[in-house]
């Protein structure tokens, strides 16, 4: 695989980073410090399961459903198609029908959201996926879908139908991807969420490798 470029599309975790309203803020506390006379540097990380780049497990919205530790590794690693849609404000069924998705099982959307990730304030009007698009993805046999903001769903939709449709069908959701400067096309996806027992989600390190 020598010479194949690798893109790190996960957000760097730091205190005060952008967070979903009402979710825990990231904090990193010093436990041990060589500068203070300790033998090593050790930190305590405070982070929500849906902070930064993260994977949603079915249990996030469906009581008793499988947790993050039950997601099959073969879904998280494999061929993926990335579409860059910088002018789109809503990913709906009609848009998906215009894309080449034949044979695609993993799908990532880069949008104007990637620029919003660097802002300190939360933007409610980010690009999201519509309910009819979620049904279409399920019908097309998509196993994993990712987007470049903290949710794949519209902010004001409290019933969360897109999450229920996708997670209920076993579709893995990745949120908070940074797809800035990554050309559209086919890649190998490597998504590594923390293995939390019965977790409703987990922060993840995510890479794209040129094929």
C-alpha positions as CSV (number, residue, x, y, z in Angstrom):
1,X,0.0,0.0,0.0
2,X,3.1,2.3,-0.2
3,X,2.4,5.6,-1.8
4,X,-1.4,5.6,-1.2
5,X,-2.2,8.9,0.5
6,X,-4.1,8.8,3.8
7,X,-6.4,11.5,5.0
8,X,-7.2,11.9,8.7
9,X,-10.8,13.1,8.6
10,X,-11.3,13.1,12.4
11,X,-11.5,16.2,14.5
12,X,-8.8,17.0,17.0
13,X,-10.1,16.8,20.6
14,X,-9.5,19.8,22.8
15,X,-11.1,21.7,25.7
16,X,-13.8,24.1,24.5
17,X,-14.2,22.6,21.1
18,X,-17.5,22.8,19.3
19,X,-20.2,20.7,21.0
20,X,-23.9,19.9,20.4
21,X,-26.1,22.2,22.6
22,X,-26.7,20.6,26.0
23,X,-24.0,18.0,25.6
24,X,-20.9,17.8,27.9
25,X,-18.1,20.1,27.0
26,X,-14.7,18.4,26.5
27,X,-12.2,19.0,29.4
28,X,-8.7,17.6,29.9
29,X,-7.4,17.8,33.4
30,X,-3.8,17.2,34.6
31,X,-3.4,14.2,36.9
32,X,0.3,13.9,36.9
33,X,3.0,16.2,35.5
34,X,6.7,15.8,35.0
35,X,7.0,19.6,35.3
36,X,5.5,19.3,38.8
37,X,7.8,16.6,39.9
38,X,5.9,13.5,38.9
39,X,7.5,10.6,37.0
40,X,5.1,10.8,34.1
41,X,2.5,13.0,32.4
42,X,-1.1,11.7,32.8
43,X,-4.3,13.4,32.0
44,X,-8.0,12.8,32.7
45,X,-10.3,13.2,29.7
46,X,-13.9,14.3,30.1
47,X,-15.8,13.7,26.9
48,X,-19.3,12.8,25.8
49,X,-20.0,9.7,23.7
50,X,-21.2,12.0,20.9
51,X,-18.4,14.6,21.0
52,X,-16.1,15.4,18.1
53,X,-15.9,12.8,15.4
54,X,-18.1,9.9,16.6
55,X,-20.1,6.9,15.7
56,X,-23.8,6.5,16.7
57,X,-24.8,3.0,17.8
58,X,-28.5,1.9,17.5
59,X,-28.8,2.2,21.3
60,X,-28.4,6.0,20.9
61,X,-32.1,6.3,20.0
62,X,-33.5,2.7,20.3
63,X,-33.8,1.3,23.9
64,X,-32.3,-2.1,24.2
65,X,-30.7,-2.0,20.7
66,X,-27.1,-3.1,20.1
67,X,-24.3,-0.9,21.6
68,X,-21.2,0.5,20.0
69,X,-19.3,-2.6,21.0
70,X,-21.6,-4.8,18.8
71,X,-20.9,-3.0,15.5
72,X,-19.2,-5.4,13.1
73,X,-15.7,-4.3,12.3
74,X,-16.2,-5.2,8.6
75,X,-18.8,-2.4,8.4
76,X,-16.4,0.1,9.8
77,X,-13.5,-0.8,7.4
78,X,-13.8,-1.1,3.7
79,X,-14.5,0.7,0.4
80,X,-16.4,4.0,0.7
81,X,-17.5,6.7,-1.7
82,X,-17.2,10.4,-0.9
83,X,-19.3,13.0,-2.5
84,X,-18.5,16.7,-2.1
85,X,-21.7,18.8,-2.1
86,X,-20.6,22.3,-1.1
87,X,-23.7,24.1,-2.5
88,X,-26.3,21.7,-1.0
89,X,-28.4,22.7,2.1
90,X,-30.4,19.5,2.3
91,X,-29.5,16.0,1.1
92,X,-32.9,14.6,0.0
93,X,-34.0,11.6,-2.1
94,X,-34.0,13.5,-5.4
95,X,-30.4,14.4,-4.9
96,X,-29.4,10.9,-4.0
97,X,-31.2,9.6,-7.1
98,X,-28.9,11.8,-9.2
99,X,-25.7,10.2,-7.6
100,X,-24.0,7.0,-8.7
101,X,-24.6,4.7,-5.8
102,X,-24.7,1.3,-7.6
103,X,-22.6,-1.2,-5.6
104,X,-21.9,1.4,-2.9
105,X,-22.2,0.2,0.8
106,X,-20.4,3.0,2.6
107,X,-21.1,6.7,1.8
108,X,-19.7,10.0,3.0
109,X,-21.0,13.5,2.4
110,X,-18.7,16.5,2.4
111,X,-20.7,19.8,2.5
112,X,-20.5,23.4,3.6
113,X,-20.6,21.9,7.1
114,X,-16.8,21.3,7.2
115,X,-16.2,25.0,7.3
116,X,-18.6,25.3,10.2
117,X,-16.6,22.9,12.3
118,X,-13.9,25.5,13.0
119,X,-16.5,27.9,14.5
120,X,-16.8,28.2,18.3
121,X,-20.5,28.7,18.1
122,X,-23.0,26.0,17.1
123,X,-24.7,26.6,13.7
124,X,-28.3,25.4,13.7
125,X,-28.7,25.6,9.9
126,X,-26.2,23.0,8.9
127,X,-26.6,20.7,5.9
128,X,-28.5,17.5,6.9
129,X,-30.1,14.4,5.5
130,X,-33.9,14.3,5.0
131,X,-36.3,11.6,6.0
132,X,-37.0,10.5,2.5
133,X,-33.2,10.3,1.8
134,X,-32.8,8.1,4.9
135,X,-35.5,5.7,3.5
136,X,-33.7,5.7,0.1
137,X,-30.3,4.9,1.7
138,X,-31.9,2.0,3.6
139,X,-33.6,0.7,0.4
140,X,-30.3,1.0,-1.5
141,X,-28.5,-1.3,1.0
142,X,-26.2,1.4,2.4
143,X,-24.5,0.0,5.5
144,X,-22.7,3.1,6.7
145,X,-23.2,6.9,6.1
146,X,-21.2,9.8,7.4
147,X,-21.5,13.6,7.3
148,X,-19.3,16.6,8.3
149,X,-21.3,18.1,11.2
150,X,-22.3,16.9,14.7
151,X,-25.6,15.4,13.5
152,X,-26.9,13.9,10.3
153,X,-30.3,15.2,11.0
154,X,-31.9,18.6,11.1
155,X,-31.5,20.5,14.3
156,X,-35.1,21.2,15.1
157,X,-36.5,17.7,14.4
158,X,-37.0,16.5,18.0
159,X,-38.4,13.1,17.0
160,X,-35.2,12.2,15.2
161,X,-36.8,10.2,12.3
162,X,-33.6,10.0,10.3
163,X,-31.7,8.4,13.2
164,X,-34.5,6.0,13.8
165,X,-34.8,5.0,10.2
166,X,-31.1,4.4,9.7
167,X,-30.2,3.0,13.1
168,X,-33.3,0.8,13.1
169,X,-32.1,-0.7,9.9
170,X,-28.6,-1.3,11.2
171,X,-27.0,1.5,9.2
172,X,-23.9,2.9,11.0
173,X,-23.8,6.7,11.3
174,X,-20.6,8.7,11.6
175,X,-20.9,12.3,12.5
176,X,-18.4,15.2,13.0
177,X,-16.2,14.3,10.0
178,X,-13.7,16.9,8.7
179,X,-13.7,16.5,5.0
180,X,-12.0,19.7,4.2
181,X,-9.8,19.4,1.1
182,X,-10.5,15.8,0.5
183,X,-11.3,15.2,-3.2
184,X,-14.5,13.3,-4.0
185,X,-14.1,9.7,-5.1
186,X,-13.6,6.1,-3.8
187,X,-11.4,5.4,-0.8
188,X,-10.8,2.8,1.8
189,X,-12.5,3.8,5.1
190,X,-10.9,3.0,8.4
191,X,-13.2,4.0,11.3
192,X,-12.1,3.2,14.8
193,X,-14.6,4.0,17.6
194,X,-13.8,3.4,21.2
195,X,-15.1,0.0,22.3
196,X,-17.5,1.0,25.1
197,X,-19.6,-1.8,26.6
198,X,-23.2,-1.3,25.6
199,X,-22.3,2.3,24.5
200,X,-24.8,4.5,22.8
201,X,-22.0,5.9,20.7
202,X,-18.2,6.7,20.9
203,X,-15.6,9.1,19.7
204,X,-13.7,7.7,16.7
205,X,-10.5,8.2,14.8
206,X,-11.3,8.0,11.1
207,X,-9.1,7.8,8.0
208,X,-9.5,7.6,4.3
209,X,-6.9,5.8,2.2
210,X,-6.5,6.3,-1.5
211,X,-7.3,3.1,-3.4
